[in-house]
Amino acid sequence: MGRVEAICVSEKTGVQKTPVPRARLRAGFGIEGDAHAGDWHRQVSLLSASDIAEARLRLPDIADGAFAENLVLSGVDFSRLTVGARLRLGTSVVLRITQIGKECHTPCRIGQLTGDCIMPRLGRFASVEEGGEIAAGDPVELLG
């Protein structure tokens, strides 16, 4: 079973996100208070804690949210997070993976700030199927 290591939000797009201890996710919308929430397929962005740790070997000052990710997850095999895969976070939130990676305009603001944005290569994007509250430390389960 995986774990939510960090939850990050921002009021604007194209900027680094700030870690928060908990968040409310709404079905069909995303994370309340986050700029990427709305009626589209990339409501929530995810990165693996191990991918961020690897980036920190080159960029030691990288904080959670630096790549504009909403959720940092550990103990989850991201190779299994294909389009259509579903995850349960905490006791009630269910996400469905809608996109792997993204096309990034060059040079993007995050890339300028970090030196190397891993989101276009390694990120996952999801829509919220079932809403609720999550907190850092909550369990993450890949649903069959």
C-alpha positions as CSV (number, residue, x, y, z in Angstrom):
1,M,0.0,0.0,0.0
2,G,1.2,3.5,-0.8
3,R,1.1,6.7,1.0
4,V,0.3,10.4,0.4
5,E,3.7,12.1,1.2
6,A,2.6,15.7,0.3
7,I,-0.4,17.7,-0.9
8,C,0.4,20.9,-2.8
9,V,-1.7,23.7,-4.2
10,S,-1.3,27.0,-6.0
11,E,-3.7,29.8,-6.8
12,K,-2.2,30.4,-10.3
13,T,-1.0,28.0,-13.0
14,G,2.6,27.9,-14.2
15,V,4.1,28.4,-10.7
16,Q,5.4,26.1,-8.0
17,K,2.8,24.8,-5.5
18,T,2.9,25.1,-1.7
19,P,2.5,22.1,0.5
20,V,-0.6,21.9,2.7
21,P,-1.4,19.4,5.4
22,R,-4.8,18.4,4.0
23,A,-7.2,19.2,1.1
24,R,-10.7,18.6,0.0
25,L,-11.3,17.1,-3.4
26,R,-14.5,17.5,-5.3
27,A,-15.8,14.9,-7.8
28,G,-15.5,16.2,-11.4
29,F,-13.6,19.3,-10.2
30,G,-10.3,18.6,-8.4
31,I,-8.7,20.1,-5.3
32,E,-10.5,23.1,-3.8
33,G,-8.4,26.2,-4.0
34,D,-6.0,24.9,-6.7
35,A,-5.6,26.7,-10.0
36,H,-5.8,23.4,-12.0
37,A,-9.2,22.4,-10.6
38,G,-12.1,22.5,-13.0
39,D,-14.1,20.6,-15.6
40,W,-11.3,19.0,-17.5
41,H,-9.1,15.9,-17.6
42,R,-6.1,17.2,-15.6
43,Q,-7.8,18.1,-12.3
44,V,-5.0,16.6,-10.2
45,S,-1.3,16.0,-10.9
46,L,0.8,13.3,-9.3
47,L,4.5,12.5,-9.0
48,S,6.3,9.7,-7.4
49,A,8.3,10.5,-4.2
50,S,11.2,8.3,-5.6
51,D,11.3,10.4,-8.8
52,I,11.5,13.6,-6.8
53,A,14.2,12.1,-4.6
54,E,16.2,11.2,-7.7
55,A,15.8,14.8,-9.0
56,R,17.0,16.1,-5.6
57,L,20.4,14.3,-6.2
58,R,20.9,16.9,-9.0
59,L,18.8,19.7,-7.5
60,P,19.1,19.4,-3.7
61,D,17.0,22.5,-2.9
62,I,13.8,21.1,-4.6
63,A,10.8,21.2,-2.3
64,D,7.5,19.3,-2.6
65,G,5.4,21.3,-5.1
66,A,8.4,22.5,-7.1
67,F,7.3,20.7,-10.2
68,A,3.7,22.0,-9.8
69,E,2.6,18.6,-8.6
70,N,-0.5,18.3,-6.5
71,L,0.3,15.0,-4.9
72,V,3.5,13.3,-4.0
73,L,3.0,9.5,-3.6
74,S,5.3,6.8,-2.2
75,G,5.0,3.1,-2.4
76,V,3.0,3.2,-5.6
77,D,4.3,1.6,-8.8
78,F,3.8,4.4,-11.3
79,S,4.4,2.0,-14.2
80,R,1.0,0.6,-13.2
81,L,-0.7,4.0,-13.4
82,T,-1.8,3.8,-17.0
83,V,-4.7,5.7,-18.4
84,G,-7.8,4.4,-16.8
85,A,-6.2,3.1,-13.6
86,R,-7.9,4.1,-10.4
87,L,-6.5,5.0,-7.0
88,R,-8.1,5.3,-3.6
89,L,-6.6,8.0,-1.3
90,G,-7.5,7.9,2.3
91,T,-11.0,6.4,2.9
92,S,-13.1,8.1,0.3
93,V,-11.3,9.8,-2.6
94,V,-11.0,8.0,-5.9
95,L,-8.9,9.3,-8.8
96,R,-8.8,8.0,-12.4
97,I,-5.6,8.4,-14.4
98,T,-6.4,10.4,-17.5
99,Q,-3.0,11.3,-18.9
100,I,0.7,10.3,-18.6
101,G,3.2,13.1,-18.9
102,K,2.4,16.3,-20.8
103,E,3.7,18.5,-23.6
104,C,5.6,21.4,-22.0
105,H,6.2,24.8,-23.6
106,T,10.0,25.4,-23.7
107,P,11.3,26.8,-21.5
108,C,8.5,26.5,-19.0
109,R,8.5,28.6,-15.8
110,I,9.0,25.5,-13.6
111,G,11.9,24.3,-15.7
112,Q,13.5,27.7,-15.4
113,L,13.1,27.6,-11.6
114,T,14.2,24.0,-11.1
115,G,16.6,23.5,-14.0
116,D,14.8,20.3,-15.0
117,C,11.0,19.8,-14.9
118,I,10.2,16.1,-14.5
119,M,6.5,16.5,-14.8
120,P,6.3,16.2,-18.6
121,R,8.2,12.9,-18.5
122,L,7.1,11.3,-15.3
123,G,3.9,12.9,-14.1
124,R,0.4,11.5,-14.1
125,F,-2.8,13.4,-14.3
126,A,-6.1,12.4,-13.0
127,S,-9.8,13.3,-12.6
128,V,-11.6,13.0,-9.3
129,E,-14.3,10.3,-9.5
130,E,-15.2,10.4,-5.8
131,G,-14.5,13.4,-3.6
132,G,-13.6,13.8,0.1
133,E,-10.8,15.0,2.3
134,I,-7.2,13.7,2.3
135,A,-4.3,14.4,4.5
136,A,-0.5,13.9,4.2
137,G,0.2,10.4,5.5
138,D,-3.1,8.9,4.2
139,P,-2.9,5.5,2.5
140,V,-3.0,5.1,-1.3
141,E,-4.4,1.9,-2.9
142,L,-4.4,0.9,-6.6
143,L,-7.9,-0.3,-7.3
144,G,-8.4,-3.3,-9.6
